[in-house]
Amino acid sequence: MSIIYVLIPIAILFVIIAIGIFFWAVRSEQFSDLEKQGHSILFEDDKEQHKNANERD
């Protein structure tokens, strides 16, 4: 039963850290453009391939 007195403060500390990280991410605009990364994966390679192909010619 005494382990509860150790685990509860540790759990509260983890929650406070998680909330702090979440608010830091929101303030630093980590969630501002969620579609950008998905589109960059699809189209970034095409630009590099065309650029490399033009350099070879």
C-alpha positions as a Python dict, from the first residue, in 0.01 Angstrom:
ca = {
    (1, 'M'): (0, 0, 0),
    (2, 'S'): (287, 238, 63),
    (3, 'I'): (392, 212, -303),
    (4, 'I'): (84, 422, -387),
    (5, 'Y'): (247, 714, -206),
    (6, 'V'): (535, 690, -454),
    (7, 'L'): (340, 614, -771),
    (8, 'I'): (82, 893, -742),
    (9, 'P'): (341, 1178, -733),
    (10, 'I'): (529, 1015, -1022),
    (11, 'A'): (207, 994, -1225),
    (12, 'I'): (124, 1356, -1147),
    (13, 'L'): (475, 1459, -1252),
    (14, 'F'): (438, 1273, -1585),
    (15, 'V'): (104, 1443, -1650),
    (16, 'I'): (249, 1787, -1576),
    (17, 'I'): (543, 1719, -1810),
    (18, 'A'): (308, 1595, -2085),
    (19, 'I'): (86, 1902, -2054),
    (20, 'G'): (392, 2126, -2063),
    (21, 'I'): (522, 1960, -2379),
    (22, 'F'): (179, 1988, -2540),
    (23, 'F'): (150, 2360, -2468),
    (24, 'W'): (508, 2416, -2589),
    (25, 'A'): (421, 2243, -2917),
    (26, 'V'): (107, 2453, -2960),
    (27, 'R'): (292, 2779, -2886),
    (28, 'S'): (574, 2694, -3127),
    (29, 'E'): (315, 2621, -3401),
    (30, 'Q'): (400, 2254, -3444),
    (31, 'F'): (38, 2184, -3537),
    (32, 'S'): (-18, 2482, -3767),
    (33, 'D'): (1, 2298, -4101),
    (34, 'L'): (-70, 1928, -4073),
    (35, 'E'): (-105, 1873, -4450),
    (36, 'K'): (237, 2013, -4548),
    (37, 'Q'): (439, 1711, -4444),
    (38, 'G'): (206, 1471, -4621),
    (39, 'H'): (232, 1664, -4946),
    (40, 'S'): (607, 1714, -4921),
    (41, 'I'): (657, 1338, -4906),
    (42, 'L'): (464, 1294, -5230),
    (43, 'F'): (610, 1579, -5434),
    (44, 'E'): (960, 1647, -5302),
    (45, 'D'): (1124, 1353, -5479),
    (46, 'D'): (978, 1456, -5814),
    (47, 'K'): (1153, 1793, -5796),
    (48, 'E'): (1487, 1635, -5707),
    (49, 'Q'): (1459, 1376, -5985),
    (50, 'H'): (1384, 1643, -6246),
    (51, 'K'): (1670, 1856, -6120),
    (52, 'N'): (1913, 1561, -6136),
    (53, 'A'): (1788, 1464, -6482),
    (54, 'N'): (1844, 1819, -6609),
    (55, 'E'): (2197, 1825, -6469),
    (56, 'R'): (2286, 1500, -6646),
    (57, 'D'): (2178, 1636, -6987),
}
